[in-house]
């Protein structure tokens, strides 16, 4: 065939199946791969891939772009890192049914997004009334990448019961309300959603003026409510995504059993966050993957832990960081949203006693290690503390480390910025997890925690480590980031073969120089005055092609990206 729209010329092609690579050209026409071979005819556009890897577009299965996709639909922070498909609607949160105020209250605190940004996005852009019209609204936008979606359980619970009852531990849905939620879910699956997301985490709180400090609606549901919704998912062979309650680890048994085929006739695909090598308890991740392997083998389950294959480094402005939701004194401080009142509270002697006690606990379920010697100050009006840990400062001042933290926060507020690594700091354990069949690559949290973390380029960073350390063959790593995820989630993407969707990423391994892990900030498109943490992999990502459209090349976006160029599509789940 001649007259290709795009020819990716002379690269090493990894087809996404895990098979050995071949040196070839990839010809693209009408949004599909038309041919893979040597010496293909010219195209309207030529991408020089000599010395580079040609992969299926990377897939990010755990994002919170639900608001951003409405006002900045290019999703450039994913496209520039070779990501061509994202999944929204995770962790019980979506914007399909709930009104603007409910959505803002649900997203803002738990995902560390500005309340006003979420509220205005939903209020100004809502032109849908149900899942099918929601899909149509997204498809009408100039998407920069493909979008698939979960329906959020907190979303349908708030819309059905009202957010007051939905976040009240004493309230239960009536039979009619439960039937309504199952109809909502059925309508979403009919519209092509990949499944339902729920949340059990006790750390997930509401924002806003009405019910601040209450947990997300999904956390208040009974297991019989979940079972009713799971029955729909199981029948339709769709997916249940969730965040477990780490303070009640025995609850994990419910997730393992719901995934089992035994007793149900067929398994329920279940994916939880996250398989992480947390510093606070090095035993957890091995136990989690061992139990998952046993359940999958003995009970015929289809259970996967999502795994972030890079160090889990987080930043905080003052105490605005989700890890403080783990313990009572931290929650009490975060519940005070007025900064002047919080300042007074942080100096209260009774609060300080409770905070020191909570920070000193070394046992029990937790994610954060709470070691303030392992917490580096990176910015502060007092330049003398920058580059030092709270523990070091405490010893110098003759006080305890928790008091050093609180003193600096009380004095400087959010102008005090610090960082720590919570998990995934050991290469050997990262390599073990990357090779585990019980995990899937995910949990980038793209689009959320704007000032706390940035893992938009986790796929590129993983490929760099694979090449550097020989974690696994490159073709297997590519499969884990593309074809494996596409098949499990039922998405029509993730491979390079004639007839396949032309989602392609061109990676330059010469650009694997360690810079992709560096800290960067950039303005958030469409959100005036908001800056967020981002990644930059420009040296490693030569080109990103979405449905045959060259959206990013050599550090620049295509003309009309995110404004007039409609490259992405809504990916309806494949039955």
Secondary structure per residue as TSV (DSSP state, phi and psi in degrees):
chain	resnum	aa	ss	phi	psi
A	1	X	-	360.0	134.0
A	2	X	-	-108.1	172.5
A	3	X	-	73.8	43.1
A	4	X	E	-69.7	150.6
A	5	X	E	-72.5	-42.9
A	6	X	E	-138.7	138.4
A	7	X	E	-122.8	122.4
A	8	X	E	-92.7	110.9
A	9	X	E	-101.1	124.4
A	10	X	E	74.0	25.1
A	11	X	E	-95.4	174.1
A	12	X	E	-90.6	112.2
A	13	X	E	-94.7	121.1
A	14	X	-	-104.1	119.8
A	15	X	-	-85.6	-3.2
A	16	X	S	91.9	-4.2
A	17	X	S	-92.2	-12.1
A	18	X	S	95.4	-2.1
A	19	X	-	-73.7	164.1
A	20	X	-	-61.8	145.4
A	21	X	-	-75.6	160.9
A	22	X	E	-133.2	148.6
A	23	X	E	-85.8	119.4
A	24	X	E	-161.9	170.7
A	25	X	E	-96.4	152.9
A	26	X	E	-121.2	116.9
A	27	X	E	-97.9	133.3
A	28	X	E	-123.3	133.8
A	29	X	E	-147.0	137.7
A	30	X	T	53.7	38.0
A	31	X	T	79.5	4.4
A	32	X	E	-126.7	156.8
A	33	X	E	-71.7	119.5
A	34	X	E	-93.5	-31.6
A	35	X	E	-161.4	149.9
A	36	X	E	-130.2	116.4
A	37	X	E	-177.3	-178.8
A	38	X	S	-96.0	138.0
A	39	X	S	70.1	37.0
A	40	X	-	-65.0	156.2
A	41	X	-	-63.3	168.1
A	42	X	-	-68.6	158.1
A	43	X	E	-124.2	170.6
A	44	X	E	-62.3	-34.3
A	45	X	E	-125.8	138.8
A	46	X	E	-117.0	128.9
A	47	X	E	-108.5	116.3
A	48	X	E	-78.1	110.7
A	49	X	-	-110.4	16.9
A	50	X	T	-58.9	128.3
A	51	X	T	77.7	7.1
A	52	X	S	-119.0	166.6
A	53	X	E	-97.9	136.1
A	54	X	E	-112.7	115.7
A	55	X	E	-122.9	159.8
A	56	X	E	-60.4	150.7
A	57	X	-	-56.1	139.9
A	58	X	E	-68.6	152.9
A	59	X	E	-119.0	130.9
A	60	X	E	-112.8	105.3
A	61	X	-	-88.0	-7.1
A	62	X	-	-130.7	91.3
A	63	X	B	-129.1	165.6
A	64	X	-	-130.1	51.1
A	65	X	-	-83.1	11.6
A	66	X	T	-55.7	-37.8
A	67	X	T	-84.5	-45.8
A	68	X	H	-59.4	-37.4
A	69	X	H	-63.2	-19.7
A	70	X	H	-78.0	-37.3
A	71	X	H	-111.4	-13.3
A	72	X	-	-140.8	67.8
A	73	X	T	-69.0	-4.1
A	74	X	T	-67.6	-32.2
A	75	X	-	50.6	50.9
A	76	X	H	-63.1	-27.2
A	77	X	H	-68.8	-14.8
A	78	X	H	-93.9	-46.8
A	79	X	H	-58.0	-37.5
A	80	X	T	-71.0	-11.6
A	81	X	T	-107.2	20.1
A	82	X	T	81.9	6.5
A	83	X	E	-83.2	127.1
A	84	X	E	-114.2	-9.7
A	85	X	E	-143.5	134.6
A	86	X	E	-128.0	155.4
A	87	X	E	-116.1	123.6
A	88	X	E	-104.9	179.1
A	89	X	-	81.4	21.6
A	90	X	-	-79.7	164.8
A	91	X	T	58.9	34.6
A	92	X	T	77.8	3.9
A	93	X	-	-111.2	121.0
A	94	X	-	-147.3	173.9
A	95	X	S	-119.7	28.8
A	96	X	S	-78.7	-44.8
A	97	X	S	-113.0	-40.9
A	98	X	S	-68.3	153.8
A	99	X	-	-79.2	175.9
A	100	X	H	-61.5	-42.9
A	101	X	H	-67.3	-41.6
A	102	X	H	-62.5	-43.7
A	103	X	H	-60.8	-45.1
A	104	X	H	-63.4	-42.7
A	105	X	H	-62.0	-35.7
A	106	X	H	-80.1	-37.8
A	107	X	H	-82.6	-35.6
A	108	X	H	-61.9	-52.0
A	109	X	T	-79.0	-46.6
A	110	X	T	-68.7	-33.1
A	111	X	T	-104.5	6.4
A	112	X	T	52.3	51.6
A	113	X	-	-114.9	144.2
A	114	X	-	-60.1	128.5
A	115	X	H	-55.7	-44.6
A	116	X	H	-64.1	-34.7
A	117	X	H	-66.3	-45.5
A	118	X	H	-66.6	-44.7
A	119	X	H	-60.9	-48.4
A	120	X	H	-68.1	-34.5
A	121	X	H	-60.7	-47.9
A	122	X	H	-72.7	-43.3
A	123	X	H	-64.4	-43.0
A	124	X	H	-81.2	-26.9
A	125	X	H	-106.2	-10.2
A	126	X	-	-63.5	120.3
A	127	X	-	-141.2	26.4
A	128	X	-	-124.0	157.6
A	129	X	S	-127.3	-10.3
A	130	X	S	-159.0	175.5
A	131	X	H	-58.7	-40.4
A	132	X	H	-63.9	-43.0
A	133	X	H	-73.7	-26.2
A	134	X	H	-64.0	-46.0
A	135	X	H	-59.8	-44.1
A	136	X	H	-61.5	-38.5
A	137	X	H	-64.5	-41.2
A	138	X	H	-66.6	-43.0
A	139	X	H	-66.7	-21.2
A	140	X	T	-79.6	-11.7
A	141	X	S	-89.6	156.6
A	142	X	-	-78.2	72.1
A	143	X	-	-63.6	136.0
A	144	X	S	-87.9	-22.9
A	145	X	S	-137.4	168.6
A	146	X	E	-74.0	150.0
A	147	X	E	-129.4	127.9
A	148	X	E	-116.0	166.4
A	149	X	E	-148.5	142.6
A	150	X	E	-91.5	154.8
A	151	X	E	-92.9	131.4
A	152	X	E	-84.7	132.0
A	153	X	H	-66.7	-38.4
A	154	X	H	-62.6	-35.3
A	155	X	H	-59.6	-53.4
A	156	X	H	-74.9	-28.2
A	157	X	H	-69.1	-44.1
A	158	X	H	-65.5	-40.5
A	159	X	H	-68.7	-31.3
A	160	X	H	-84.5	-47.1
A	161	X	H	-97.1	-12.2
A	162	X	-	82.6	140.8
A	163	X	H	-66.9	-25.7
A	164	X	H	-64.2	-50.5
A	165	X	H	-73.0	-35.4
A	166	X	H	-65.4	-22.3
A	167	X	T	-114.2	30.7
A	168	X	-	-117.7	121.9
A	169	X	T	-64.2	-20.2
A	170	X	T	-86.5	-13.6
A	171	X	-	-95.2	143.6
A	172	X	-	-131.0	145.4
A	173	X	-	-65.1	143.5
A	174	X	-	-71.0	168.5
A	175	X	H	-58.5	-39.3
A	176	X	H	-64.8	-39.8
A	177	X	H	-68.1	-37.9
A	178	X	H	-66.0	-39.5
A	179	X	H	-62.7	-38.9
A	180	X	H	-63.6	-41.5
A	181	X	H	-65.2	-38.5
A	182	X	H	-66.9	-34.6
A	183	X	H	-66.3	-41.2
A	184	X	H	-59.1	-44.6
A	185	X	H	-64.7	-43.8
A	186	X	H	-59.9	-42.8
A	187	X	H	-62.1	-38.1
A	188	X	H	-67.3	-42.3
A	189	X	H	-65.0	-37.6
A	190	X	H	-61.6	-32.3
A	191	X	T	-82.1	-3.9
A	192	X	T	104.0	9.9
A	193	X	-	-65.1	149.1
A	194	X	-	-80.6	-13.9
A	195	X	E	160.7	-154.6
A	196	X	E	-121.5	140.6
A	197	X	E	-113.9	141.0
A	198	X	E	-129.9	177.8
A	199	X	E	-151.4	141.1
A	200	X	-	-119.1	-8.8
A	201	X	-	-59.6	129.6
A	202	X	T	-76.4	-7.5
A	203	X	T	-83.8	-6.8
A	204	X	-	-94.3	106.8
A	205	X	B	-115.1	155.6
A	206	X	-	-80.2	151.6
A	207	X	-	-109.1	-175.0
A	208	X	S	97.4	-177.6
A	209	X	S	-93.9	-13.3
A	210	X	S	-89.5	-53.2
A	211	X	S	-134.8	46.9
A	212	X	T	-63.1	137.4
A	213	X	T	95.3	-19.4
A	214	X	-	-69.8	157.8
A	215	X	B	-81.0	167.5
A	216	X	-	-61.3	147.0
A	217	X	G	-53.4	-37.6
A	218	X	G	-60.4	-29.3
A	219	X	G	-69.2	-18.7
A	220	X	G	-88.9	-3.9
A	221	X	-	-73.7	149.5
A	222	X	-	-82.3	163.4
A	223	X	H	-69.4	-23.7
A	224	X	H	-69.3	-33.4
A	225	X	H	-65.3	-45.1
A	226	X	H	-59.6	-42.1
A	227	X	H	-61.2	-39.5
A	228	X	H	-60.9	-40.0
A	229	X	H	-75.7	-36.3
A	230	X	H	-63.5	-32.9
A	231	X	H	-59.3	-38.6
A	232	X	H	-66.8	-45.7
A	233	X	H	-61.4	-44.0
A	234	X	H	-63.3	-42.6
A	235	X	H	-62.4	-35.3
A	236	X	H	-94.3	1.9
A	237	X	T	58.8	40.9
A	238	X	-	-106.7	-169.7
A	239	X	E	-117.0	143.3
A	240	X	E	-109.0	118.1
A	241	X	E	-108.9	139.2
A	242	X	E	-154.0	165.7
A	243	X	E	-117.1	115.6
A	244	X	-	-75.5	166.9
A	245	X	-	-90.7	106.8
A	246	X	T	-72.7	-12.8
A	247	X	T	-88.6	-3.4
A	248	X	-	-138.0	68.8
A	249	X	G	-65.7	-20.9
A	250	X	G	-65.0	-21.2
A	251	X	G	-60.6	-22.4
A	252	X	H	-57.5	-26.7
A	253	X	H	-58.6	-35.8
A	254	X	H	-60.8	-43.7
A	255	X	H	-67.3	-41.6
A	256	X	H	-62.5	-44.4
A	257	X	H	-70.8	-35.2
A	258	X	H	-66.8	-27.1
A	259	X	H	-79.2	-18.4
A	260	X	-	-68.4	143.2
A	261	X	S	-77.2	-34.7
A	262	X	T	-59.8	125.1
A	263	X	T	89.2	-10.4
A	264	X	T	-123.1	-12.1
A	265	X	S	92.2	-38.0
A	266	X	S	-148.4	153.9
A	267	X	-	-75.0	161.3
A	268	X	-	-111.6	116.3
A	269	X	E	-59.4	124.0
A	270	X	E	-133.3	129.3
A	271	X	E	-131.1	128.8
A	272	X	E	-121.6	152.9
A	273	X	E	-102.6	135.6
A	274	X	-	-152.2	156.3
A	275	X	-	-85.2	94.6
A	276	X	-	-127.8	138.7
A	277	X	-	-84.5	79.1
A	278	X	B	-76.3	138.4
A	279	X	T	-64.0	-30.6
A	280	X	T	-65.7	-27.0
A	281	X	-	-157.5	99.8
A	282	X	T	-72.0	-11.6
A	283	X	T	-84.7	-20.0
A	284	X	H	-63.1	-47.1
A	285	X	H	-68.7	-36.3
A	286	X	H	-68.6	-39.2
A	287	X	H	-63.2	-42.5
A	288	X	H	-62.3	-45.0
A	289	X	H	-73.4	-32.0
A	290	X	H	-65.9	-46.2
A	291	X	H	-64.8	-40.6
A	292	X	H	-60.1	-41.9
A	293	X	H	-62.4	-41.3
A	294	X	H	-64.8	-44.6
A	295	X	H	-65.2	-43.2
A	296	X	H	-63.9	-38.6
A	297	X	H	-79.5	-46.7
A	298	X	H	-83.1	-32.2
A	299	X	S	-109.9	2.9
A	300	X	-	65.9	30.5
A	301	X	-	-78.8	165.8
A	302	X	E	-124.7	74.0
A	303	X	E	-109.5	135.1
A	304	X	E	-137.0	137.2
A	305	X	E	-86.5	135.8
A	306	X	E	-79.3	143.3
A	307	X	E	-134.8	126.9
A	308	X	-	-88.1	112.7
A	309	X	-	-86.0	30.7
A	310	X	S	-139.8	162.8
A	311	X	-	-56.5	137.3
A	312	X	E	-91.5	81.7
A	313	X	E	-95.4	132.2
A	314	X	E	-126.8	154.4
A	315	X	E	-121.6	154.1
A	316	X	E	-139.1	141.5
A	317	X	E	-100.4	106.7
A	318	X	T	67.3	-122.4
A	319	X	T	-113.2	17.7
A	320	X	B	-80.7	82.5
A	321	X	S	-155.1	138.2
A	322	X	G	-61.1	-24.1
A	323	X	G	-64.7	-23.1
A	324	X	G	-72.2	-10.9
A	325	X	G	-74.9	-7.5
A	326	X	G	-71.7	-25.1
A	327	X	S	-136.6	156.6
A	328	X	H	-57.2	-45.1
A	329	X	H	-67.8	-34.6
A	330	X	H	-65.2	-43.0
A	331	X	H	-61.8	-42.6
A	332	X	H	-59.5	-41.3
A	333	X	H	-68.7	-43.2
A	334	X	H	-68.8	-25.9
A	335	X	T	-67.0	-19.7
A	336	X	-	-90.0	102.4
A	337	X	-	-86.5	-22.7
A	338	X	S	-73.5	120.3
A	339	X	H	-67.5	-32.7
A	340	X	H	-67.4	-45.0
A	341	X	H	-65.6	-37.0
A	342	X	H	-64.1	-41.0
A	343	X	H	-56.6	-45.6
A	344	X	H	-64.5	-40.3
A	345	X	H	-63.9	-40.1
A	346	X	H	-64.1	-22.5
A	347	X	T	-94.9	-0.8
A	348	X	-	-69.7	126.2
A	349	X	H	-59.5	-38.7
A	350	X	H	-64.9	-42.9
A	351	X	H	-60.9	-43.3
A	352	X	H	-62.6	-38.5
A	353	X	H	-61.3	-44.5
A	354	X	H	-64.8	-39.8
A	355	X	H	-65.4	-44.1
A	356	X	H	-61.2	-40.4
A	357	X	H	-64.2	-45.6
A	358	X	H	-63.8	-42.7
A	359	X	H	-67.2	-26.6
A	360	X	H	-84.6	-9.9
A	361	X	-	-66.6	132.7
A	362	X	-	-115.1	1.9
A	363	X	S	-128.2	165.8
A	364	X	S	97.3	167.8
A	365	X	S	-74.2	126.3
A	366	X	-	-162.9	160.1
A	367	X	S	-103.5	-40.6
A	368	X	-	-83.6	135.1
A	369	X	-	-70.8	-23.7
A	370	X	-	62.1	24.4
A	371	X	-	-92.3	104.5
A	372	X	T	-79.6	-2.5
A	373	X	T	-78.1	-18.5
A	374	X	S	-105.0	52.2
A	375	X	-	-153.5	107.2
A	376	X	E	-99.1	130.2
A	377	X	E	-78.2	126.5
A	378	X	E	-110.1	-15.9
A	379	X	E	-157.3	140.1
A	380	X	-	-169.8	144.1
A	381	X	S	-57.6	-29.0
A	382	X	S	-87.6	96.8
A	383	X	G	-63.3	-19.4
A	384	X	G	-68.8	-17.6
A	385	X	G	-98.1	-10.3
A	386	X	T	-67.5	135.1
A	387	X	T	86.9	4.1
A	388	X	-	-118.7	162.8
A	389	X	B	-93.4	160.8
A	390	X	H	-64.8	-34.0
A	391	X	H	-63.1	-42.9
A	392	X	H	-63.3	-43.5
A	393	X	H	-65.0	-40.0
A	394	X	H	-61.0	-44.4
A	395	X	H	-64.5	-37.3
A	396	X	H	-64.5	-36.4
A	397	X	H	-91.8	-5.2
A	398	X	T	71.8	33.2
A	399	X	S	-129.0	176.7
A	400	X	-	-82.2	152.6
A	401	X	H	-59.9	-42.1
A	402	X	H	-59.4	-34.7
A	403	X	H	-70.6	-34.2
A	404	X	H	-62.7	-43.2
A	405	X	H	-60.3	-50.4
A	406	X	H	-66.1	-37.5
A	407	X	H	-59.1	-45.8
A	408	X	H	-70.0	-38.0
A	409	X	H	-67.0	-42.5
A	410	X	H	-62.6	-35.3
A	411	X	H	-80.1	-38.4
A	412	X	H	-116.8	-10.7
A	413	X	G	59.0	-136.3
A	414	X	G	-74.5	-5.4
A	415	X	G	-73.6	-12.9
A	416	X	-	-85.9	116.9
A	417	X	E	-120.9	133.0
A	418	X	E	-144.6	167.0
A	419	X	E	-141.2	157.2
A	420	X	E	-155.8	161.3
A	421	X	E	-106.4	121.0
A	422	X	E	-87.2	-34.6
A	423	X	E	-157.0	172.1
A	424	X	-	61.0	40.8
A	425	X	-	-97.9	-4.3
A	426	X	-	-110.3	116.9
A	427	X	H	-58.9	-40.1
A	428	X	H	-62.0	-41.0
A	429	X	H	-73.5	-36.7
A	430	X	H	-58.9	-42.0
A	431	X	H	-66.2	-39.5
A	432	X	H	-62.3	-45.2
A	433	X	H	-65.8	-39.3
A	434	X	H	-60.9	-28.3
A	435	X	T	-94.1	-2.4
A	436	X	-	-78.5	128.8
A	437	X	T	-72.0	-6.5
A	438	X	T	-87.5	-3.8
A	439	X	E	-120.9	157.2
A	440	X	E	-128.9	151.3
A	441	X	E	-73.4	119.7
A	442	X	-	-173.5	-163.1
A	443	X	-	67.3	39.3
A	444	X	-	-74.9	-24.3
A	445	X	-	58.2	31.7
A	446	X	B	-58.6	136.5
A	447	X	T	90.2	-3.7
A	448	X	S	-123.1	173.4
A	449	X	-	49.2	56.2
A	450	X	T	-58.3	-33.6
A	451	X	T	-104.7	3.7
A	452	X	T	-110.7	-31.7
A	453	X	-	-161.2	159.3
A	454	X	-	-151.1	113.2
A	455	X	-	-131.0	30.6
A	456	X	T	-57.4	-30.5
A	457	X	T	-105.5	29.4
A	458	X	H	-58.4	-35.0
A	459	X	H	-64.3	-43.8
A	460	X	H	-65.6	-41.3
A	461	X	H	-65.5	-36.3
A	462	X	H	-66.0	-44.9
A	463	X	H	-61.2	-36.9
A	464	X	H	-63.4	-42.2
A	465	X	H	-67.8	-37.9
A	466	X	H	-59.8	-45.5
A	467	X	H	-68.1	-38.2
A	468	X	H	-73.6	-42.8
A	469	X	H	-108.3	-4.8
A	470	X	-	65.7	37.8
A	471	X	S	-57.2	-39.4
A	472	X	S	-165.6	167.7
A	473	X	-	-59.3	144.7
A	474	X	H	-57.4	-39.0
A	475	X	H	-63.4	-32.2
A	476	X	H	-72.9	-39.4
A	477	X	H	-61.4	-42.5
A	478	X	H	-61.7	-43.9
A	479	X	H	-59.1	-41.7
A	480	X	H	-64.2	-31.3
A	481	X	H	-90.7	-9.0
A	482	X	T	-133.7	-86.2
A	483	X	H	-59.6	-38.4
A	484	X	H	-62.4	-45.0
A	485	X	H	-68.0	-42.6
A	486	X	H	-59.8	-43.5
A	487	X	H	-67.1	-43.0
A	488	X	H	-67.8	-38.3
A	489	X	H	-88.5	-4.0
A	490	X	T	71.0	44.8
A	491	X	-	-113.8	134.7
A	492	X	S	-81.3	75.1
A	493	X	-	-168.5	-174.9
A	494	X	S	93.9	12.9
A	495	X	-	-149.7	157.6
A	496	X	-	-116.9	108.6
A	497	X	S	-163.0	154.0
A	498	X	T	-53.9	129.0
A	499	X	T	94.7	-13.9
A	500	X	S	-76.4	154.8
A	501	X	B	-56.9	134.2
A	502	X	-	-85.4	67.9
A	503	X	-	-103.1	111.9
A	504	X	E	-137.2	139.9
A	505	X	E	-123.3	134.3
A	506	X	E	-108.8	117.6
A	507	X	E	-110.5	134.2
A	508	X	-	-102.7	103.7
A	509	X	G	-64.0	-17.9
A	510	X	G	-66.2	-18.2
A	511	X	G	-87.5	3.0
A	512	X	-	-78.9	80.9
A	513	X	S	-118.3	12.8
A	514	X	S	87.8	-12.3
A	515	X	G	-70.8	-18.6
A	516	X	G	-67.5	-14.7
A	517	X	G	-92.9	-1.8
A	518	X	S	-72.1	157.1
A	519	X	-	-80.5	134.2
A	520	X	E	-142.9	154.4
A	521	X	E	-128.4	154.5
A	522	X	E	-156.2	155.6
A	523	X	E	-63.9	146.6
A	524	X	-	-85.3	119.4
A	525	X	T	-57.0	134.2
A	526	X	T	78.6	0.8
A	527	X	S	-125.0	94.2
A	528	X	T	-58.6	129.4
A	529	X	T	80.1	0.6
A	530	X	-	-99.5	124.3
A	531	X	E	-111.8	148.1
A	532	X	E	-138.3	158.8
A	533	X	E	-70.3	139.8
A	534	X	E	-141.0	178.8
A	535	X	-	-122.2	159.2
A	536	X	-	-134.0	119.3
A	537	X	-	-124.5	31.4
A	538	X	T	-58.3	-33.4
A	539	X	T	-71.3	-23.5
A	540	X	T	-100.8	-23.6
A	541	X	E	-105.3	108.7
A	542	X	E	-84.7	-33.7
A	543	X	E	-162.2	148.9
A	544	X	E	-129.8	126.0
A	545	X	E	-119.6	126.4
A	546	X	E	-121.6	118.0
A	547	X	T	49.4	41.2
A	548	X	T	83.7	-6.3
A	549	X	E	-96.4	128.4
A	550	X	E	-79.2	100.3
A	551	X	E	-94.6	-20.9
A	552	X	E	-150.4	133.0
A	553	X	E	-154.1	129.1
A	554	X	T	50.6	45.8
A	555	X	T	85.8	2.8
A	556	X	E	-130.4	144.7
A	557	X	E	-85.2	153.4
A	558	X	-	-66.7	152.1
A	559	X	T	-55.5	134.6
A	560	X	T	82.4	2.8
A	561	X	B	-59.2	125.8
A	562	X	T	77.2	-1.9
A	563	X	T	-123.6	-50.9
A	564	X	T	-125.3	-23.2
A	565	X	B	-79.9	114.4
A	566	X	-	-96.0	86.1
A	567	X	-	-92.5	-45.7
A	568	X	-	-79.5	163.5
A	569	X	-	-134.3	161.5
A	570	X	B	-80.5	123.5
A	571	X	-	-90.0	105.7
A	572	X	-	-78.1	137.3
A	573	X	-	-60.8	140.2
A	574	X	-	-87.3	126.4
A	575	X	-	-65.6	360.0
